[in-house]
Amino acid sequence: MKNKFTKQNILFAIIIALLLIPQTRYPIQLLVHKGLSYINQSTIIEEGEREILSYQNWKLISDNGEVLNLKDLKGRVLFINFWATWCPPCIVEMPSLQDLYNDFNEEVVFLFVTGDELETVRKFKTKNSYSFKVYNAVNKIPQNLETKSIPRTFIIDKAGAIVVDEKGAVDWYSQKVKTQLTTLLAE
């Protein structure tokens, strides 16, 4: 009869135990999503398969009280990220999003959209030294931007075409993404 307590079984039991304990589960989740963010890359949608954003009257309110209407942003390159302060893959991609924002916020309109209370968002941003604005939707989100999973990120070109639609954590400060945005801005 084989010994039931092999090294593999003990290691498996330790991993399960670590995932069941809230204090260790969260850091493990962050580590896994950080690794996945380097695998999951931003990919341009082929021209014939792109959806055109409906610039309906979608209003947003920022964490500093500014009201914004999507239809006023027509003709601009948009970077729209749906996220939450409690979401591990969202938290993992935030530093790269801040870096991208720092480099492109003069030319690209960044819309970081969450359903979290704006006071919770302000505390999260302060704790992590994030400077980008965060928005709550005031009314119905355009149908082609609706999402049931977060993080979800869309990049919209000047003509209103959705050129990137990514789910999950991504390293947004990669050379590939910076080149994509530079190309879209030059069009």
N, C-alpha and C positions, 0 to 999 in steps of 0.2 A: 504494500500500500504506500502510495506517495505521500510525502509530507504536505499537508494542506497549507502550511504557512511558508510558502516559498517567498523569495525576495520580491517577485512580481506581484504576488497577492498583497504583501505588506505595503509595497509602494502604492498600489491601486487603492487600498484602504486609506492610506494617508492622504492621497489626493482627494478622495471623496470627502473625507473629514474636513479638509481645508476648504472645500467648496461649500460645505454646509455651514461653516462658521462665518457669520456676517463680517467679522473683522478681517478675515483673510480672503473671503470670496471677492470682495470689491477690488482690492489691489490685483488679484489674479485676473479678474475680468478686464481691468485696464491694461494689463500687460498683454493679454491675448489680443485685444482690439488694437493696441499699438502695433503689434506685429502684423496684424491683418491690414492695417492702414498702409503699410509699405507694399503689400501685394495688390490691394485694390487700387487701380489707377484710374485717373480721369480719362475718359475716352470720348472723342468727338463722334457725334451721331452722323451717319452718312447723309448727304444733302437731300436725297430723295425720301428719307425716312423721318425728317425733322417735322415736328409740330410747330405751328405758329401760335404764339401766346395770344390769348384774347385779352386785350388791354381794357378789361371792363373796369368799372368803378370800384376797385378793391382798395379799401382804405386801411391804413396801418397807423398805429400810434407807437412812438418810440419810448424808450425808458426815460427820456428827458422831456416827454410831453409833446414832441413834434408830431403833427399829423401829416401823413404822406399818402398820395393817391397814385396808384400804379399807372393810370393813364397819363399822368404828367411825366412819366419816365420813358415814354415812347421815343425811340431813336437813340437810346443809350445802351451800353453793354451792362447787363444786370447779372449779379451773382447772388442767388437766393438760396439760403441755407435754412432748413427746418431742423430744429434741435430742441433739447431740454437740458436743464441743469442737473437732472438726476440720471441722465442717460450715459452709461460708460463709453460707448463709441463716440458720442457727441463730445464728451469731455476730452477724449484722446485727440480728436482732430482740432480742437480749439487753438492750441499754440500755433499750428501751421496756418490756420485761418487768420489769426492775428498778424502773423508775418506777411501773409499775402495782402491783407488789408493795409498794412503799413506801406507796402510798395505800390499798391494800385488804387488806393481810395480817392485819389484826385481824378482818375479817369473812369473807373468802374463804380457803379452803384451797388453797394453791398447791402443786402437785406437779410439780417439774421432774425428769423421769425420763430417765436416760441409761444406755447400756450401757458407757460409759467407766469406767475404773478410778477409784475415788473419790479416790485420791491425785492423779491427773491433773486431776480436777475441782477439788480444793482449790487446786491451783496456778493453774488457769484463773481461779477466782473471786478469788483474792488479787491476781493480776495486773490484773484488771479492776475490782476493788473491788465485787464483787457480794456481797450479804448473804443472799440467799435460800438455803434448803436445797435440796440436790440429792439425788435418790434413785436407787438401783438396785433393780430388781425382784428379789425373793428367789424367787418362784415364778411360775407362769404368769399372764400378763396377761389380764384379762377379754376375751372374744372381741370385744365391740363396741368395745374400745379398741386392738386389735391394729393395727399399722401397718407398712408396708414402706418408707415414706418419712418423712424428717424435714426440717425441723421439722413436727410435726403437733400441733395444739392442740385440746383439747376443753374446753368449758365445760358443766358439769352443774348443773342447778337443784336446789332443795331436795327436789323430788319424785323426783329421780334421772333426769330426762330429759336427754339430750344435746341442748343447745340451740344449740351452736356446734361445728362440726367443720371446722377450717381446715388446709389443707396449704400449706406454703411460708411465707416470711417475711411478717410482717404488722407494721404499726406498732401495737402493742398499747396504746400510751398515747394513743390518739386519743380525742376526745370521744365518739365513737360507742361505743367499747368501755366507757368509764367509765359511760356512760348505761345500757348493757346490764347491766353488773354491778350498778349501783345499783337498777335495776328488779328484777333477780332477787333481790337481798337484801331488797327490800320485800315480795315475795310471801309 
